[in-house]
């Protein structure tokens, strides 16, 4: 099983930007799809975005137009560029392997990285 470590979270003001990274313990080139998920206090964990090894992407409705997911197979790293952040984006963000049709998680969860959007 691939081990995933998230980083890049922090405190940012509304309208600001953050870039999250997900470092994998082994090659991710053969993994069909990977995704970012988030969980806010009292809320269910939800899909943020997913990307396949062919480069196709899928985004949750709440982040479309603001977030961009990408993967660098050579660096065994998944990224999430977050722009125009809103307070409702505050959550712990996790990466995982993903599967169609709903791009749900298929692997174990790491510790995640905290993103807090506040004035």
RODO-2510 file (C-alpha; in nm, 4 decimals, decimal comma):
residues 119
     n   res          X          Y          Z
     1     x     0,0000     0,0000     0,0000
     2     x     0,1264     0,3435    -0,0912
     3     x     0,1898     0,5819     0,1969
     4     x     0,0786     0,9412     0,1416
     5     x     0,1886     1,2512     0,3306
     6     x     0,0047     1,5811     0,2893
     7     x     0,1640     1,9209     0,3440
     8     x     0,1214     2,2881     0,2598
     9     x    -0,1767     2,3799     0,4724
    10     x    -0,1952     2,6826     0,6949
    11     x    -0,3856     2,9958     0,7867
    12     x    -0,4878     3,2250     0,5022
    13     x    -0,7230     3,5219     0,4648
    14     x    -1,0354     3,5003     0,2486
    15     x    -0,9415     3,5514    -0,1146
    16     x    -0,5933     3,4149    -0,0601
    17     x    -0,4180     3,1122    -0,2079
    18     x    -0,2457     2,7951    -0,0914
    19     x    -0,0822     2,5038    -0,2697
    20     x    -0,1044     2,1616    -0,1085
    21     x     0,1302     1,8721    -0,1810
    22     x     0,0850     1,4982    -0,1366
    23     x     0,4085     1,2991    -0,1385
    24     x     0,3845     0,9268    -0,2108
    25     x     0,6177     0,6571    -0,0799
    26     x     0,6363     0,4824    -0,4148
    27     x     0,5737     0,5433    -0,7829
    28     x     0,2297     0,6802    -0,8653
    29     x     0,2642     0,6497    -1,2415
    30     x     0,0611     0,3268    -1,2503
    31     x    -0,2146     0,4553    -1,0222
    32     x    -0,5216     0,5214    -1,2348
    33     x    -0,6572     0,8117    -1,0330
    34     x    -0,5807     1,0143    -0,7236
    35     x    -0,7858     1,2682    -0,5412
    36     x    -0,8054     1,5333    -0,2733
    37     x    -1,0738     1,5115    -0,0067
    38     x    -1,1611     1,7353     0,2847
    39     x    -1,3457     1,7142     0,6119
    40     x    -1,4703     2,0051     0,8184
    41     x    -1,5824     1,9689     1,1825
    42     x    -1,9292     1,8151     1,1966
    43     x    -1,9288     1,7449     0,8246
    44     x    -1,8816     1,4344     0,6139
    45     x    -1,5607     1,3895     0,4233
    46     x    -1,6139     1,5025     0,0637
    47     x    -1,4386     1,4864    -0,2696
    48     x    -1,2582     1,8057    -0,3645
    49     x    -1,0962     1,6988    -0,6911
    50     x    -0,9606     1,3943    -0,8726
    51     x    -0,7166     1,3429    -1,1590
    52     x    -0,6451     1,0349    -1,3705
    53     x    -0,3096     0,9268    -1,5087
    54     x    -0,4285     1,0539    -1,8471
    55     x    -0,4771     1,3996    -1,7007
    56     x    -0,8544     1,4214    -1,6945
    57     x    -0,9952     1,5985    -1,3898
    58     x    -1,3109     1,6138    -1,1844
    59     x    -1,4015     1,8797    -0,9289
    60     x    -1,6569     1,9162    -0,6582
    61     x    -1,9148     2,1813    -0,7394
    62     x    -1,8078     2,4025    -0,4509
    63     x    -1,4501     2,4404    -0,5781
    64     x    -1,4936     2,4529    -0,9554
    65     x    -1,3163     2,7501    -1,1064
    66     x    -1,1069     2,8074    -0,7949
    67     x    -0,9014     2,4901    -0,7384
    68     x    -0,6705     2,3003    -0,9729
    69     x    -0,5514     1,9433    -0,9196
    70     x    -0,2392     1,8071    -1,0856
    71     x     0,0084     1,5214    -1,0528
    72     x     0,3796     1,4928    -1,1187
    73     x     0,4552     1,1246    -1,1664
    74     x     0,8308     1,1852    -1,1837
    75     x     0,8213     1,3374    -0,8358
    76     x     0,5572     1,0956    -0,7029
    77     x     0,3580     1,3969    -0,5902
    78     x    -0,0009     1,5147    -0,6171
    79     x    -0,0843     1,8857    -0,5901
    80     x    -0,3849     2,1035    -0,5206
    81     x    -0,3635     2,4716    -0,6086
    82     x    -0,6312     2,6622    -0,4183
    83     x    -0,7215     3,0182    -0,5155
    84     x    -0,9919     3,2605    -0,4040
    85     x    -1,0236     3,0773    -0,0756
    86     x    -1,3404     3,1150     0,1284
    87     x    -1,4084     3,0528     0,4989
    88     x    -1,6169     2,7495     0,4008
    89     x    -1,3016     2,5907     0,2560
    90     x    -1,1717     2,5495     0,6113
    91     x    -1,1120     2,1773     0,6663
    92     x    -0,8519     1,9068     0,6960
    93     x    -0,7418     1,8100     0,3470
    94     x    -0,6416     1,4542     0,2599
    95     x    -0,5118     1,2834    -0,0505
    96     x    -0,5868     0,9271    -0,1534
    97     x    -0,6120     0,6937    -0,4465
    98     x    -0,9486     0,7280    -0,6174
    99     x    -1,1850     0,5190    -0,8271
   100     x    -1,4693     0,5864    -1,0662
   101     x    -1,7579     0,6394    -1,1054
   102     x    -1,7780     0,8744    -0,8056
   103     x    -1,4049     0,9119    -0,7406
   104     x    -1,4304     0,7753    -0,3925
   105     x    -1,1212     0,6916    -0,1852
   106     x    -0,9736     0,3425    -0,2131
   107     x    -0,6744     0,3514     0,0209
   108     x    -0,5819     0,4315     0,3775
   109     x    -0,5985     0,7853     0,5122
   110     x    -0,2969     0,9849     0,6170
   111     x    -0,2965     1,2588     0,8793
   112     x    -0,4024     1,5298     0,6362
   113     x    -0,3104     1,8966     0,6411
   114     x    -0,5173     2,1716     0,8039
   115     x    -0,6406     2,4622     0,5944
   116     x    -0,7963     2,7534     0,7817
   117     x    -0,9470     3,0486     0,5948
   118     x    -1,0223     3,3354     0,8292
   119     x    -0,9820     3,7100     0,8708
***
